[in-house]
Amino acid sequence: MQARSGGNPRSWGDGQFGCTDGQVWHNFRMKWISGLPGLAIAVWIAPLAFGQANPPLDRRVQQLFEQRCAECHGTGQARLKRVRVPRLDAGTDLAALARDPDFVVAGSALASPLWQRISAPADDPNRMPASPATDPHSPLSAAELALVREWINRAPAAASALVSDRAVLHSIAQDLAAQPEDQRRYYRYLTLNNLVNAGESDSRLELYRTALNKLINSLSTGPRIVRLVPVNASGSAYRLDLRDYGWGAEKWELLTQAYPYGLQYNLEVEQSIATMTGTELAYLRGDWFTFAASQPPFYHQLLDLPATDRDLEESLEVNVPKNIREGTARRAGFSKSGETLSHRLLERHPRHDGAYYWRSYDFEGSLGKRDLFSRPLGPVEMHYRFAFQHDGSEILWSLPNGLQAYLLVDAKGNRLNRASPFMIQDSARRDTMVINGISCLRCHVQGIALGPKMRIQDEIRTVSLKTWGMTDHETKLVRDLYPVPAEFQPLYQGDATRFQAALQLLGVPASAPEPIGALFQRFLDDITPEGFAAELGQGGAADLVRRLKQSADPDLRNLAGRLEAGGAIGRQGFALRFHRIAEELQLGQVRNFSPVNFEEFYPTPVRQIVP
């Protein structure tokens, strides 16, 4: 059963809002006793519940409550010391009951605690009407259950709180109309109303808003941190200016062409937005944007990442071979670090603008030329006697606004979408694959820093200087490349501080979870029966499921059956069916899109990994 978000559910038997004995949940489940044989809700008065939409239904429900529930849940019952909660008698406001999530989730009988109790099996001790041996009461009949179910499913209370797609469109149009006419073509929007409608808590929604701000600025080549601008009271739509992030309109179009949730409602407001912005689709769901833009191919495209490490270094004016030969690069090596399975070497290069460029050298083993401790002067293309042979690298560098960008490359410097799982792993993923963009964003919470203490300790210098047979030049190069902590630590800490200053401008609390990874994962969560309607921008999940069950498509009927039984749908399965679902339910005109083989949707199976 679902409790009210942000607080404890009320007891179903105490007649008060909450308990002091720490047994609130137990009471919620167990204390609704003595049956529901007849709620005295004789309502031949004007319908109280849902306006004038269906008065006969309201009257039938109140008559049912009067007959079956009011004995225990009505006022004036002499044999009861306290009125049972919820109050169900002639004075009950059905509209208020429908808005109370402790008992009713309007639009979804399956999610409603009231329904869960009355539809429980007859031998369930928590079933209502309760049936103790001393005072047995029969369960509600199939017809009576159907009546209550219909009442809950048709309750518009959920719709009154719904931030519909149409409402968001009107907010966007109003915001655009208030902007200078010659600026509107640069504005685009990200929305979170599907998560608002899904009942996410205020704290989680704030985390997701932070994720959008952090991600859009992590995809920026602009010179400063620029936050998104809220455009409606619910905090479910945000404006961005393409120019703030160094984007042309063509980058936004890359995203819209692959957007699988585009529905067109043939509304005048849609055409108005398109005319003002110059694009057919000026708004995207923020959770999908986070999923898509934080991984290849879009992560590479939005940041214009080149195909090789040398091309990247040329664009940043970093000469890695020269810095190694001259000993101006700075290194720290480890036998194992973070998510790596073997040796790892970190290497820092200065940049002319005072920013930084770091790269790792990672290995699939530690034998022979992969042993950093005996071969500290690689990589092999430098042609040193004591050169190591690495298998790949993670590169990170500071963006103009102080945040970081990332690139994964193989041993030859060619760009990768994902790293070898035998070299480095992402423990946040089921398949452990490190995906460029999202894995790096999720891991580097403090920037270059490996932890909150912002300290790093090289293990290579002392051991390598004892290597037998090194020339004076080789020894000097090891000393230059692997400095003592007093020299290395200020560089490392300064780079970490630069990143954290940018986070402060974003308003990211130091103690908060990493927001981009949180929203990325939220998008990938299974679609539950309760979240199904929110995914479609609708209220009343049960009614949507009922309509799907009538589909001529057996796959959609099967899907509806799973939801009706309380099962969930995987994100991939839902995305692949979204257009058929939307067409079947006649939600709007389905917009064509080009499917993208995202890494998380279609992960490559991995072999057993042995550290």
MARZA-854864 format. One record per residue (C-alpha): residue in one letter; x, y, z. Coordinates in steps of 0.001 Angstrom, whole numbers, padded with zeros to 6 digits, always signed. Layout:
N
AXYZ...
END
This chain:
611
M+000000+000000+000000Q+001103+003493-000638A+001716+005991+002121R+001437+009730+001739S+004671+011067+000325G+006803+012814+002895G+004970+011541+005983N+003418+008595+007730P+000087+007187+006616R-002828+007675+008927S-004227+004746+010822W-007267+003049+009366G-008753+002734+012843D-007515+005392+015232G-009769+008217+014183Q-006810+010612+014283F-004089+011930+012020G-001128+009798+012989C-000050+007832+016057T+002547+008300+018739D+003406+004693+019443G+005590+004138+016346Q+003100+001672+014937V+001554+003877+012267W+002210+001494+009431H+001031-001462+011457N-002145+000400+012312F-002600+001382+008687R-002575-002263+007742M-004264-003871+010720K-006637-001605+012623W-009398-001104+010129I-011460-003678+011988S-015007-004745+012503G-015921-004643+008835L-017395-002095+006556P-020972-003154+006658G-022785-000014+005832L-021487+003469+005656A-024250+005896+006539I-023712+008095+003572A-027245+008464+002449V-026666+010996-000244W-029800+011978-001952I-028295+015441-001698A-026612+017083-004664P-023589+014958-005580L-020631+015924-003450A-017866+014166-005226F-016755+014906-008693G-018887+017782-009857Q-021786+016905-012102A-019846+014496-014309N-021710+011344-013256P-024185+011880-010346P-025702+008360-010541L-022294+006773-009976D-021643+008917-006904R-025038+008082-005454R-024579+004350-006023V-021171+004422-004334Q-022531+006286-001324Q-025433+003870-001090L-022955+001000-001122F-020890+002581+001626E-024081+003167+003630Q-025088-000483+003330R-021717-002145+003824C-019377+000238+005666A-021110+002799+007859E-021594+000405+010780C-017953+000903+011714H-016882+003925+009691G-019845+006221+010347T-020465+008763+013083G-022920+008145+015899Q-022208+004446+016232A-022819+003912+019921R-020881+000689+020181L-017683+002294+018865K-015457+004303+021164R-013961+006190+018204V-014947+006701+014604R-012905+004581+012248V-010758+006291+009622P-011643+007019+006921R-014975+008514+007907L-017587+007038+005616D-021074+008238+006419A-023682+010773+005328G-021285+013623+006060T-018412+012212+003991D-017064+014406+001204L-016293+011936-001565A-014254+014532-003427A-012021+015016-000378L-011711+011254+000030A-010658+010908-003607R-007902+013468-003044D-006538+011681+000027P-003713+009339-001095D-003776+007548+002262F-006966+005910+001002V-007603+006750-002663V-005282+007413-005578A-007783+009084-007866G-007723+007538-011307S-006003+004314-010201A-007916+001719-008214L-004941-000629-008291A-002805+001907-006456S-005486+002866-003901P-005217+001474-000345L-009022+001462-000133W-009259-000832-003150Q-006401-003030-001981R-008213-003679+001304I-011688-004367-000054S-010419-006555-002919A-008130-008701-000750P-008986-012430-000549A-011712-013394+001922D-009200-015234+004128D-006856-012228+004316P-007019-010855+007889N-006584-007335+006518R-009528-007607+004128M-012409-005140+004465P-015138-005606+005477A-013300-007371+008292S-014621-010778+009256P-013595-011789+012767A-015035-015037+014080T-017174-013190+016600D-018698-010850+014019P-018310-012232+010474H-018977-010061+007454S-019044-011224+003858P-016716-009694+001264L-018024-007221-001240S-019537-008914-004245A-017984-008695-007707A-020587-006103-008693E-019916-004039-005563L-016172-004170-006163A-016675-003131-009769L-018675-000126-008619V-015961+001106-006236R-013295+000458-008823E-015136+002487-011431W-015621+005332-008955I-011894+005505-008170N-010805+005156-011784R-013136+007910-012933A-012283+010299-010111P-010971+013529-011679A-009097+014596-008558A-005911+013273-010104A-006615+015214-013249S-007003+018425-011254A-003422+018021-010013L-002121+016876-013390V+000386+019118-015120S-000692+018133-018614D+001410+018383-021733R-001078+020909-023046A-000689+023069-019948V+003088+022974-020364L+002742+023995-024006H+000705+027016-023006S+003337+027959-020410I+006030+027737-023064A+004034+029826-025522Q+003381+032487-022895D+007063+032605-021989L+008095+032952-025623A+005562+035692-026236A+007107+037690-023382Q+010595+037552-024954P+011957+039952-027607E+010851+038740-031003D+014371+038585-032435Q+015552+036361-029543R+012886+033659-029625R+014592+031497-032226Y+017387+030772-029735Y+015108+029424-026998R+014390+025770-026262Y+012712+024002-023336L+013158+020966-021092T+010201+019580-019169L+009715+017496-016030N+005922+017374-015839N+005910+013600-016322L+007886+013258-013083V+005712+015809-011285N+002662+013794-012349A+004328+010580-011221G+004268+011910-007659E+007988+012459-007164S+008787+014188-003890D+009848+017821-003815S+013393+016849-002824R+013731+014412-005726L+012308+016922-008181E+014831+019483-006972L+017601+016920-007502Y+016355+016325-011057R+016257+020058-011777T+019840+020259-010577A+020676+017381-012923L+019359+019318-015919N+021391+022366-014947K+024561+020378-014378L+024230+018375-017577I+023448+021269-019917N+026457+023138-018502S+028612+019999-018832L+027735+020004-022537S+028626+023670-022912T+031502+025414-024644G+030236+028736-023312P+032437+030808-020989R+030203+030766-017894I+027726+028741-015878V+024160+029566-016959R+021172+028075-015162L+017938+027115-016854V+015001+029493-016375P+011714+028130-014917V+008655+029170-016917N+005722+027811-014889A+004619+027675-011279S+004892+023891-010997G+008604+023946-011841S+007994+021505-014665A+009311+023481-017660Y+012609+025301-018146R+013952+027602-020823L+017464+027466-022216D+019214+029798-024625L+021270+027858-027168R+023842+030653-027322D+024686+030321-023626Y+026068+026832-024244G+027750+027365-027601W+025068+025382-029434G+023697+026056-032862A+020149+025086-033739E+021472+022041-035587K+022572+020431-032296W+019076+020661-030875E+017722+019133-034072L+020002+016122-033599L+018115+015416-030402T+014628+016062-031756Q+015166+013708-034685A+015750+010837-032245Y+013097+011833-029692P+010731+008865-029236Y+008073+010613-027121G+007025+013330-029533L+003261+013676-029739Q+001466+016407-031654Y-001992+017447-030525N-002901+019620-033521L-003304+022602-031242E-002860+026219-032252V-000383+026681-029423E+001946+024089-030977Q+002071+025991-034238S+002641+029221-032339I+005669+027758-030544A+007055+026358-033790T+006677+029720-035526M+008351+031671-032745T+011308+029273-032320G+011747+028145-035906T+011734+024462-034982E+009033+021835-035118L+009835+020614-031626A+011196+023211-029188Y+010681+021095-026059L+011921+017718-024826R+011335+015650-021727G+014143+016391-019293D+014622+012784-018194W+014959+011576-021789F+017309+014468-022563T+019504+013433-019627F+019550+009838-020785A+020261+010664-024429A+022632+013621-024168S+024885+012086-021523Q+026050+009157-023668P+027182+008465-027251P+026400+009424-029893F+024943+012692-028607Y+027525+013298-025893H+030200+013317-028586Q+028176+015360-031039L+026998+018045-028632L+030562+018686-027448D+032072+018274-030937L+034476+015665-029598P+037038+014592-032203A+037777+011045-033300T+041272+010826-031757D+043121+012031-028687R+045695+013867-030827D+042947+015855-032549L+041539+016796-029158E+044952+017822-027858E+045575+019935-030923S+042275+021760-030406L+043205+022404-026767E+046802+023318-027678V+048244+020538-025532N+051394+018781-026805V+051508+015537-024827P+054678+013971-026360K+056615+017230-025929N+055489+017609-022317I+056577+014043-021544R+059975+014428-023221E+060651+017722-021447G+059358+016499-018119T+056696+019198-017783A+053847+016686-017511R+053063+015541-013974R+052178+011973-013024A+050936+009804-010195G+050638+006034-010528F+048932+003312-008512S+048709-000433-008360K+044926-000049-008395S+042601+002944-008283G+038867+003425-008005E+037085+001399-010667T+040231+000063-012380L+041161-003609-012191S+044902-003178-012524H+047577-000478-012574R+046595+003088-013381L+048620+006176-014213L+047252+009725-014033E+048999+012404-016069R+048394+016163-015941H+049299+018650-018663P+049181+022428-018311R+047191+024578-020727H+047870+028087-021888D+044642+029413-020378G+045430+028093-016895A+042950+025237-017240Y+043887+021579-017066Y+044105+018440-019188W+044329+015040-017529R+044559+011587-018996S+044857+008149-017484Y+046773+005161-018782D+044846+002009-017971F+045794-001657-018259E+044146-005052-018655G+046858-006669-016567S+050105-005912-014760L+052644-008266-016314G+055537-007486-018642K+055152-004138-020370R+051963-003487-018398D+053900-003263-015129L+054074+000453-014326F+056500-000001-011468S+059249-001408-013684R+058258+000576-016806P+057363+004126-015721L+058424+005975-018894G+055766+005064-021421P+053776+004960-023463V+055589+002709-025934E+055308+005208-028795M+057753+007414-026863H+060378+004705-027533Y+061923+004732-024089R+063683+001624-022824F+061406+001504-019807A+058178+002291-021657F+054883+000765-020589Q+052194-000596-022926H+048738+000604-021907D+045364-000595-023235G+043305+002568-023111S+042798+005960-021521E+040181+008183-019967I+040769+011847-020762L+039197+014737-018910W+039703+018453-019260S+038203+021641-017920L+035536+023367-019963P+035579+027167-020201N+032864+027371-017534G+034864+025286-015025L+033095+021950-015400Q+034637+018937-017192A+034336+016988-020422Y+035448+013400-021037L+036804+011145-023773L+037555+007422-023784V+040231+006177-026213D+041951+002904-026998A+045721+002350-026906K+046086+004010-030312G+044131+007051-029247N+040927+006301-031163R+037699+007477-029565L+035533+004828-027879N+031926+004730-026786R+032772+002325-023983A+035892+001068-022253S+037049-002513-021956P+035426-004152-018902F+038730-005966-018303M+040421-002620-017701I+037893-000461-015860Q+034327-000952-014642D+031315+001158-013711S+029844-000393-010575A+026636+001636-011019R+025719-000376-014120R+024495-003955-014158D+026821-004834-017036T+029717-002835-015438M+030464-001111-018754V+032060+002329-018568I+030170+004500-021062N+031753+007762-022129G+029859+010666-020697I+027430+009228-018162S+029884+006914-016366C+032431+009718-016087L+029874+012333-015034R+028513+009974-012408C+031933+009010-011038H+033725+012370-010986V+031412+013964-008444Q+034219+016217-007191G+035822+016792-010587I+039323+015406-010909A+039259+014618-007178L+039072+010960-006274G+037370+011732-002977P+036265+014504-000667K+039758+014846+000887M+041162+015877-002507R+044449+014055-001878I+046397+011747-004149Q+049448+009637-003333D+051794+008381-006056E+053185+004856-005583I+055538+004754-008605R+058339+007275-007934T+060055+005569-004998V+059936+002097-006534S+060933+003130-010067L+063949+005117-008957K+065357+001838-007639T+065043+000175-011054W+068353-001319-011972G+070189+000002-015063M+068529+003435-015535T+070706+006144-017009D+071028+009543-015352H+068704+011001-017997E+066075+008325-017369T+066331+008803-013617K+065950+012567-013988L+062899+012087-016228V+061265+009844-013616R+061942+012492-010949D+060462+015218-013171L+057378+013284-014284Y+056612+011815-010845P+056985+014745-008448V+056963+014557-004678P+053548+015133-003022A+054412+018688-001985E+054687+019632-005669F+051920+017452-007092Q+049227+017998-004478P+048672+021758-005112L+048118+021092-008829Y+045628+018368-008114Q+043788+020290-005436G+043695+023462-007506D+042040+021641-010407A+039500+020065-008062T+038738+023458-006540R+038129+024966-009978F+035485+022329-010695Q+033831+022691-007314A+033576+026453-007735A+031541+025794-010891L+029304+023402-008934Q+028629+026128-006398L+027460+028434-009180L+025054+025676-010180G+023771+025431-006632V+024797+021783-006253P+024966+020936-002520A+028186+019194-001551S+026231+016525+000345A+023677+015828-002412P+023764+012660-004549E+025287+013054-007993P+022243+014489-009815I+022862+013498-013445G+023260+009842-012551A+020128+010022-010400L+017947+011376-013224F+019567+009021-015747Q+018643+006082-013541R+015159+007446-012877F+014514+007402-016604L+015614+003765-016776D+013354+002637-013935D+010614+000218-014905I+007203+001662-015737T+004855+000733-012900P+001056+000725-013106E+001065+003934-011055G+003577+005619-013380F+002012+004469-016641A-000383+007408-017006A+002329+009929-016113E+004524+008543-018899L+001714+009276-021329G+000935+012723-019948Q-002462+011503-018767G-004418+010876-015584G-006344+007705-014789A-003978+004803-015398A-006673+002177-014846D-008847+003611-017569L-005909+003661-019974V-005140+000039-019143R-008782-000896-019655R-008752+000677-023107L-005530-001096-024026K-007100-004409-023065Q-009623-003830-025835S-006900-003407-028458A-006773-005609-031525D-003001-005812-030960P-002296-008912-028822D+000999-007454-027639L-000745-004374-026238R-003409-006542-024647N-000681-008569-022991L+001018-005402-021802A-002263-004151-020337G-002717-007451-018545R+000696-007164-016940L-000089-003665-015700E-003502-004677-014439A-001922-007484-012447G+000470-004999-010832G+003459-005864-013009A+005914-003392-014501I+007280-002729-017990G+010974-002250-018676R+011975+001105-020117Q+013207-000423-023347G+009969-002336-023877F+007909+000747-023140A+009936+002951-025490L+009625+000447-028318R+005853+000326-027852F+005232+004008-027101H+003985+004951-030541R+001644+001967-030764I+000310+002753-027284A-000227+006415-028183E-001993+005507-031418E-004206+002935-029723L-005246+005397-027020Q-005587+008239-029546L-003468+010551-027425G-002223+012621-030331Q-000506+012415-033679V+002647+010334-033452R+005740+012206-034591N+008279+010332-036705F+011730+009827-035227S+014986+008021-036016P+015782+005297-033450V+019224+005516-031866N+021107+002491-030599F+021826+003852-027143E+024396+001949-025138E+022154+001378-022127F+019211+000176-024195Y+021267-002447-025984P+024242-003301-023756T+026764-005776-025105P+026875-008943-023000V+030085-009188-021008R+032157-012201-020096Q+032889-013147-016522I+035332-010572-015227V+038125-011825-013019P+040061-009012-011276
END
